[in-house]
Amino acid sequence: MSTCLITGGAGFIGCAISQALVKQYDRVVVLDNLHPQVHPAQTRPDALDPAVELVVGDVADPVVWDALLLDVKPDLVIHLAAETGTGQSLTEGTRHANVNVVGTTQMLDAFVRHHRLPSRVVLTSSRAVYGEGAWVSAEGTVSYPGQRSKTQLEAGVWDFPGLRCLPFEATTTEPRPTSIYGATKLTQEMILNAWAASFGVEVGLLRLQNVYGPGQSLSNPYTGIVSLFSRMAKAGKVIPLYEDGQIIRDFVFIDDVARAVLAVATQPITSGQAYDIGSGRATSIRELAELIAGIYGAPEPVVNGAFRNGDVRAASCDIRRTTEALGWQPEWPVENGVSALCAWIDGQPLPPL
């Protein structure tokens, strides 16, 4: 009997991949703590395929793993369980480290303790591992300017003078996280690679850009700006644009992410090599906000000059190597994806903003 285990599988991505996995595996088991920040009612999500077995438990608890692995012998593990709030991690670092780092080591220790080594572990990592990434001068010199200081942001100096940001690419961009969240995701990658090399287990790593789409948690304040902007525009509010509105992100639709996760989970891969998963398109938050405001007929977005300390100025990725290696291609341009998200939001009961 072939078995797939998904940690954090009751979340956004886990639900999106569940239907495909139950067709490929005899048994699909999800371990999820149903955290109230993501699951306010703490009940099984409707979007999780009915054939999936849901075990409610904490990945950082060895007792949970001992009980689970008495019954489950996974061939494939998709490790989604994580605390994901970039800004939140600056003030709740222990919580992020416990789930993301200790949760990963508890899982690996349990696999060894119970002689339950899977053939492959797939980790959804994050673009946050890159931090601000690489920038290039007019002369072509590449440098890593690092995190913007509070003094710089208070002065309204949003960019690095004389430099232009480059898209991230796993084989060329050095990971230099500027948030505790990003540091824990990079640590996850390093732990998995070190462990797997010793035990002959393959590792698939995906560094995801800003994932959005139908099925996102609308109650979680750390879900992302696409759903937040959509809810504000739907309510007829003015969308505020931080900094000068030219913050850059790569918004990748959930269906494209689900196909990428499944590709890394089931196809031949280069073990331990990270794959960048995005739309391949850099979009400013002004472009995003204007698109969403137009859908709802909301007021024009307004730049307010506010900023989040520790936030990166630019984050996008070069997906050419990923598309060649996996035969995967994003199919949802941001215009189509945002329209689909808004249509879904229109049918949902919405918590207050």
C-alpha positions in Angstrom: 0.0 0.0 0.0 1.5 3.4 -1.1 1.1 6.1 1.5 1.5 9.9 1.3 1.8 11.9 4.5 1.1 15.7 4.4 2.0 17.8 7.4 -0.1 21.0 7.7 -2.2 19.4 5.0 -5.5 21.0 6.1 -4.3 24.4 5.0 -4.5 26.3 1.7 -2.0 24.3 -0.3 -2.7 20.9 1.3 -6.4 21.2 0.4 -5.4 22.2 -3.2 -3.3 19.1 -3.7 -5.4 16.6 -1.8 -7.7 15.6 -4.7 -4.8 14.7 -7.0 -2.9 12.8 -4.3 -5.8 10.5 -3.4 -5.8 9.4 -7.0 -2.1 8.5 -6.9 -1.7 7.0 -3.5 -3.7 4.2 -1.7 -3.6 6.2 1.5 -3.2 9.9 2.1 -2.9 11.0 5.7 -2.8 14.7 6.9 -1.3 15.8 10.2 -2.5 19.3 11.1 -3.1 21.1 14.4 -6.0 23.1 12.9 -4.5 26.3 14.4 -7.3 28.9 15.1 -5.4 31.6 13.2 -6.0 29.6 10.0 -9.0 27.5 11.1 -11.2 29.6 13.3 -13.8 26.9 13.8 -11.0 24.2 14.2 -13.0 21.8 12.1 -12.1 19.8 9.0 -12.1 22.0 6.0 -14.6 21.2 3.3 -11.9 21.6 0.6 -9.9 18.7 1.9 -10.7 15.6 -0.2 -13.0 13.3 1.7 -10.7 10.3 1.1 -7.9 12.0 3.1 -7.4 10.8 6.7 -7.1 13.8 9.1 -5.1 13.4 12.3 -5.2 16.5 14.5 -1.9 17.0 16.3 1.2 19.2 16.7 4.2 18.5 14.5 6.5 19.6 17.3 5.1 17.0 19.8 7.0 13.7 19.8 4.1 11.9 21.4 1.9 12.8 18.3 4.6 11.4 16.0 4.9 8.2 18.1 1.2 7.5 17.9 1.0 8.4 14.2 3.9 6.3 13.0 2.6 3.2 14.7 -0.1 3.2 12.0 1.4 5.1 9.1 4.4 4.2 7.0 4.9 7.0 4.5 6.5 6.6 1.1 6.2 10.3 0.4 6.1 13.2 2.9 5.0 16.6 1.9 6.0 19.0 4.7 3.7 22.0 4.6 3.3 22.6 8.3 4.7 26.0 9.2 4.1 29.4 10.9 4.2 31.8 8.0 3.7 35.4 9.2 6.8 37.3 8.1 6.1 40.4 10.2 4.6 38.3 13.0 7.8 36.3 13.3 9.7 39.4 14.5 7.7 39.5 17.7 6.8 35.8 18.0 10.1 34.2 16.9 9.9 31.3 19.5 6.5 30.2 18.0 7.9 30.2 14.5 11.1 28.4 15.5 9.2 25.8 17.4 6.9 24.8 14.6 9.2 25.4 11.6 12.5 24.1 13.1 11.7 21.9 16.0 8.6 20.5 14.2 10.9 19.5 11.4 13.5 17.8 13.6 10.8 16.1 15.7 9.4 14.6 12.4 12.8 13.4 11.2 13.8 12.0 14.6 10.5 10.1 14.7 11.1 8.6 11.2 14.4 7.2 12.4 13.0 6.1 15.8 10.2 4.1 14.2 12.2 2.9 11.2 9.7 4.8 8.9 12.1 6.4 6.4 10.2 7.8 3.4 11.6 7.7 -0.1 11.2 11.4 -0.5 10.4 14.5 1.6 9.1 17.6 -0.2 9.3 20.9 1.6 7.5 24.1 0.7 10.0 26.7 1.5 9.7 30.4 0.8 11.1 33.3 -1.1 11.7 34.8 2.3 15.0 32.8 2.5 16.5 35.3 0.0 15.8 38.4 2.0 16.4 41.5 -0.1 18.3 39.4 -2.7 20.9 40.7 -5.2 20.9 44.1 -6.7 23.0 45.3 -9.7 24.6 48.7 -10.5 24.5 50.5 -13.8 28.0 49.1 -14.4 26.8 45.5 -13.9 28.3 45.0 -10.4 26.1 42.6 -8.3 25.9 43.2 -4.6 23.8 42.3 -1.6 22.7 45.6 0.1 20.9 43.7 2.9 18.0 44.8 5.0 16.9 48.4 4.8 17.4 50.2 8.1 14.6 51.9 10.1 16.4 55.2 9.6 16.4 54.7 5.8 12.7 53.9 5.8 11.8 56.8 8.0 13.6 59.1 5.5 11.5 57.6 2.7 14.5 56.2 0.9 12.8 53.1 -0.4 15.3 51.7 -2.9 19.1 51.4 -2.7 20.4 54.4 -4.7 22.1 53.5 -7.9 21.0 49.9 -7.8 18.4 47.8 -9.5 16.9 44.6 -8.0 17.4 41.3 -9.7 14.9 38.4 -9.6 15.7 35.5 -7.3 17.2 32.3 -8.8 18.2 29.4 -6.5 21.4 28.5 -8.2 22.7 32.1 -8.3 21.1 34.2 -5.6 22.6 33.8 -2.1 20.0 33.2 0.6 20.2 36.0 3.1 16.9 36.1 5.1 15.9 39.4 6.7 13.1 38.0 8.9 12.9 35.3 11.6 10.4 33.5 9.4 12.8 33.5 6.4 15.6 32.3 8.7 13.5 29.3 9.9 12.6 28.3 6.4 16.2 28.3 5.3 17.0 26.3 8.5 14.4 23.8 7.4 16.1 23.4 4.1 19.5 22.9 5.6 18.2 20.4 8.2 16.4 18.3 5.6 19.4 18.2 3.3 21.8 17.2 6.0 19.5 14.5 7.4 18.5 13.1 4.0 22.1 12.8 2.8 22.8 10.5 5.8 19.8 8.3 5.3 19.5 8.1 1.6 16.2 10.0 1.3 15.5 12.3 -1.6 14.6 16.0 -0.8 12.5 18.2 -3.0 12.5 21.9 -2.2 10.2 24.6 -3.5 10.8 28.2 -2.8 7.3 29.8 -3.2 6.6 33.4 -4.0 3.4 35.1 -2.9 0.7 32.4 -3.2 -2.9 33.5 -3.5 -6.3 32.3 -4.8 -9.6 30.8 -3.8 -9.5 28.8 -0.6 -7.2 31.2 1.3 -8.0 31.8 4.9 -9.9 35.1 5.0 -9.7 35.3 8.8 -5.9 35.1 9.0 -4.4 38.6 9.0 -1.1 37.2 7.8 -2.5 35.4 4.7 -1.4 38.1 2.2 -2.2 41.4 0.5 -4.1 40.0 -2.4 -7.1 38.8 -0.3 -6.7 41.8 2.0 -6.9 44.3 -0.9 -9.8 42.4 -2.4 -11.8 42.5 0.8 -11.1 46.3 1.2 -12.1 47.1 -2.3 -15.3 45.0 -2.0 -16.2 47.0 1.1 -15.7 50.2 -0.9 -12.6 51.3 1.0 -9.5 53.0 -0.3 -6.6 50.6 -0.6 -3.6 52.1 1.2 -0.2 51.7 -0.6 2.8 51.4 1.6 6.1 53.2 0.8 5.6 54.7 -2.6 3.4 51.9 -4.0 6.3 50.4 -6.0 7.0 47.5 -3.7 7.6 44.5 -6.0 6.2 41.0 -5.6 5.6 37.9 -7.7 2.0 36.7 -7.2 1.5 33.1 -8.1 -1.9 31.4 -8.3 -2.8 28.5 -6.1 -3.5 26.1 -9.0 -0.1 26.7 -10.4 1.5 26.1 -7.0 -0.4 22.9 -6.5 0.8 21.6 -9.9 4.4 22.5 -9.0 4.2 20.7 -5.6 2.9 17.6 -7.3 5.6 17.8 -9.9 8.4 17.9 -7.3 6.6 15.2 -5.3 6.2 12.7 -8.1 8.7 13.4 -10.9 12.5 12.8 -11.1 14.2 15.7 -9.4 17.7 16.9 -8.4 17.6 16.0 -4.7 18.3 19.0 -2.4 18.1 21.6 -5.2 15.6 24.3 -4.6 13.1 25.2 -7.4 11.7 28.7 -7.6 7.9 28.8 -8.0 6.3 32.0 -9.1 4.5 33.5 -12.0 7.8 34.8 -13.4 6.3 38.3 -13.4 7.3 41.2 -11.1 4.2 43.2 -10.1 4.1 46.4 -8.0 1.6 46.6 -5.3 0.2 49.7 -7.1 -0.6 47.6 -10.1 -2.2 44.9 -8.0 -4.3 47.5 -6.0 -5.5 49.3 -9.2 -6.5 45.9 -10.7 -8.5 45.0 -7.7 -10.1 48.4 -7.2 -11.2 48.3 -10.9 -12.9 45.0 -10.4 -15.1 46.4 -7.5 -15.3 50.0 -8.7 -13.6 51.0 -5.5 -11.8 54.4 -5.0 -8.3 54.9 -6.4 -5.6 53.4 -4.2 -3.6 56.0 -2.3 0.0 56.0 -1.3 0.4 56.7 2.4 4.1 56.4 2.9 3.8 53.9 5.7 6.2 51.0 5.9 6.7 47.7 7.7 10.1 47.5 9.4 12.0 44.4 8.1 9.9 44.2 4.9 11.9 43.6 1.6 11.6 46.1 -1.2 11.5 43.6 -4.1 10.8 39.9 -4.4 10.3 38.1 -7.7 11.9 35.1 -9.3 13.4 33.7 -12.5 11.5 30.5 -13.2 13.3 29.4 -16.4 15.3 26.6 -14.7 12.3 25.4 -12.9 10.1 25.2 -16.0 12.9 23.3 -17.9 13.6 20.9 -15.1 10.0 20.1 -14.1 8.1 20.6 -17.4 5.9 22.9 -15.3 4.6 26.3 -16.5 2.4 28.8 -14.6 -0.9 29.1 -16.4 -2.6 31.9 -14.4 -1.6 35.5 -15.2 -2.3 37.9 -12.3 -5.3 39.5 -14.0 -7.1 36.1 -14.3 -6.0 34.9 -10.9 -7.2 38.0 -9.1 -10.6 37.9 -10.9 -11.0 34.2 -9.8 -10.1 35.1 -6.2 -12.5 38.0 -6.2 -15.3 35.9 -7.6 -14.7 33.3 -4.9 -14.6 36.0 -2.1 -17.9 37.3 -3.3 -19.5 34.0 -2.3 -17.9 33.8 1.1 -19.1 35.0 4.5 -16.4 37.6 5.4 -15.1 38.4 8.9 -14.9 42.2 9.7 -11.8 44.0 8.4 
